[in-house]
Amino acid sequence: MPTADPPITLYRLQACPFCERVVRRLQALDLEYRSRFVEPLHSRRDAVKRVAGVRTVPVIVDETTGVTMAESDNILDYLEATYGGP
């Protein structure tokens, strides 16, 4: 039986330090997620623009809570508050 897609999607760029911070936190919290790599050229990041209304990365979409969020610091705070435990 195939497994469902993870509820968290991370829109990111290859070798983006802000994106890597989010990846490390997702891994530290043992959260399953899928990566969607976006176009390097800012003006072509239509997929992330449709989802989040911005062309910057990282962006996460958490289907469990209905949250879509940009900015790595905000994402890190959200992940810790939502999945970090007591």
C-alpha positions in Angstrom: 0.0 0.0 0.0 1.6 3.3 -1.0 2.2 5.9 1.7 0.6 9.3 1.6 2.7 12.3 0.8 4.1 14.0 3.9 1.9 16.9 5.1 4.8 19.4 5.1 6.2 20.8 1.8 9.3 22.9 1.8 9.9 25.2 -1.2 13.6 25.7 -1.4 16.7 26.5 -3.5 19.7 24.3 -3.9 22.5 25.5 -1.6 20.4 28.2 0.0 21.7 28.7 3.6 18.3 29.9 4.9 16.6 26.8 3.4 19.3 24.5 4.9 18.5 25.9 8.4 14.9 24.8 7.9 15.9 21.4 6.6 18.1 20.9 9.6 15.3 21.8 12.0 12.8 19.5 10.2 15.4 16.7 10.5 16.1 17.4 14.1 12.4 17.3 14.9 12.1 14.0 12.9 9.4 15.5 10.6 8.7 14.0 7.2 8.6 16.5 4.5 8.9 16.8 0.8 11.2 19.3 -1.0 10.1 21.3 -4.0 13.1 23.0 -5.6 12.2 26.3 -7.2 13.7 28.2 -10.1 16.9 30.0 -9.2 15.8 33.0 -11.2 13.7 35.1 -8.8 11.3 36.2 -11.5 10.5 32.6 -12.5 9.5 31.3 -9.1 5.8 31.1 -10.1 5.1 27.9 -8.2 6.1 29.4 -4.8 4.3 32.7 -5.8 1.1 30.8 -6.4 1.3 29.0 -3.0 2.6 31.7 -0.7 2.2 35.0 -2.5 5.9 35.6 -2.5 8.9 34.6 -4.6 11.3 34.2 -1.8 12.4 30.9 -0.2 12.2 29.1 2.1 8.4 28.6 2.3 6.6 25.8 4.1 3.1 24.5 3.6 1.9 22.4 6.5 -1.3 20.7 5.5 -1.8 19.4 9.0 -2.3 22.9 10.4 -3.2 24.8 7.3 -0.2 27.1 7.7 1.7 28.5 4.7 4.7 30.6 5.8 7.8 32.3 4.4 11.0 33.6 6.1 13.3 31.1 7.8 13.2 32.6 11.3 9.4 32.5 11.3 9.4 29.0 10.0 11.9 27.8 12.6 9.8 29.4 15.4 6.6 27.8 14.0 8.2 24.3 13.8 9.5 24.5 17.3 6.2 25.8 18.7 4.1 23.3 16.8 6.3 20.1 16.8 9.0 20.8 19.4 7.2 19.2 22.4 7.0 20.6 25.9 
